[in-house]
Amino acid sequence: MSLLPVEDALRAILAHVPEIVAEEVPLSSAEGRVLAQPLLARHDQPPFDASAMDGYAMRAADVAEGARLRIVGMSQAGAAFAGSIAPGEAVRIFTGAPVPAGADTVIMQEQAVREGDFVRFTAPARLGHSIRPRGNDFTNGQSLIDIGTRLTPMRIAVAAAANAATLAVSRRPRIGLLATGDELVLPGTPLGQDQIVASNSFGLGAMLAPYAEAMTDHGIVEDQANALRDRLEHAFAAAPDILITTGGASVGEHDLVQDALKDMGVTLDFWRINMRPGKPLMFGTRGKTLVFGLPGNPVSAMVTALVFIKPTLRAWLGLDEPEHWRLPLAADTPPNAARRHFMRASLVHLPEGPHLLPIAQTDSGHTSSLAGADMLIVQPENDPGQRAGTLVEALPIDAF
């Protein structure tokens, strides 16, 4: 069976991503969510001409060397001066307070000398200075945040300023995880002679949780057909939007996952990808559930999740897929064979700027090298190898 190109595999997966479903959440729960409807301002901000300084509001034309203006009142945030300023008058004003009618400038208090009920100034007035005009930040009806934008603290702050108590965000998928393998034990377990510690579900859970409404770990199941089917039945009964298995994705006699999934009504689209690490990837559907069968080797599992599952989740939420980085190499890369290589690399800062330092380790079970990587260099099929300084394409490992 021929290997499927990475782009074709990703295109096939994304064709199964459902339409975005919006849900309302309070601002206190919106951090990290993705906006499903544009945020429109509900008022002008500021809603009045406001002082940008503590000082005095007056008519600029009244300020001259030696001139004194009568102080007729005070304007502070939440307690505006009720009247209007006449010629020869000034109002004590504080930052954020409404500028009184008739005033057209503010002079900060450091340039003012108060003498009883009068004030004179040590600097000339500049028309309109230190006044934030009504609507200077945004105006009623203005679109402030577009659909498909991830809500950061600064964006939540502007939503609050726009008087939005709730936001319409994309519903996140429910994700299930299931690890397979007779040899696997949980972290913290004393190791037997033929056992290894399971890491896939923990790494994948941490990677994918920011995109998920719920992340359910269905544990480890041994390589036994009936036990596998029972655990899969339990996993599907939880009605996940996405189910991810790890292990048993290749063609060995103990790799039972493909047959079990088919027996349970999963329609498999493909299961061999032209990439390394991570060739034995399965993808299919069961009703509305997307099913990924990832390799058991931990580096392969994490890399295939980065290349295929994270773009799926971004599409699910309505996020645009970010462009891959292009950075110069800090060292040569070796020649590549017929499969696209997602090469581990660290980001190093040289005097001439950031560079990618290739990591020589390619073993798909070598987790410490992946933990030390910041990026994956996307090395094309049959690439002859590139010299240091060459610009290459790279995929950030920890980007949202």
Sequence and secondary structure as in RCSB ss.txt:
>XXXX:A:sequence
MSLLPVEDALRAILAHVPEIVAEEVPLSSAEGRVLAQPLLARHDQPPFDASAMDGYAMRAADVAEGARLRIVGMS
QAGAAFAGSIAPGEAVRIFTGAPVPAGADTVIMQEQAVREGDFVRFTAPARLGHSIRPRGNDFTNGQSLIDIGTR
LTPMRIAVAAAANAATLAVSRRPRIGLLATGDELVLPGTPLGQDQIVASNSFGLGAMLAPYAEAMTDHGIVEDQA
NALRDRLEHAFAAAPDILITTGGASVGEHDLVQDALKDMGVTLDFWRINMRPGKPLMFGTRGKTLVFGLPGNPVS
AMVTALVFIKPTLRAWLGLDEPEHWRLPLAADTPPNAARRHFMRASLVHLPEGPHLLPIAQTDSGHTSSLAGADM
LIVQPENDPGQRAGTLVEALPIDAF
>XXXX:A:secstr
   B HHHHHHHHHTT     EEEEEGGG TT BBSS EE SS BSSS EESSSEEEE GGG  TT  EEEEEEE
BTTB   SB  TTEEEEE TT B  BT  EEEEGGGEEEETTEEEESS   TTTTEE TTSSB TT EEE TT B
  HHHHHHHHHTT SEEEEE   EEEEEEE TTEE TTS   TT EE  HHHHHHHHHGGG SEEEEEEEE S H
HHHHHHHHHHHHT  SEEEEES  SSSTT  HHHHHHHTT EEEE  BSEES    EEEEETTEEEEEE SSHHH
HHHHIIIIIHHHHHHHHT      EEEEBSS      SSEEEEEEEEEEETTEEEEEE     TT HHHHHT SE
EEEE TT     TT EEEEEESS  
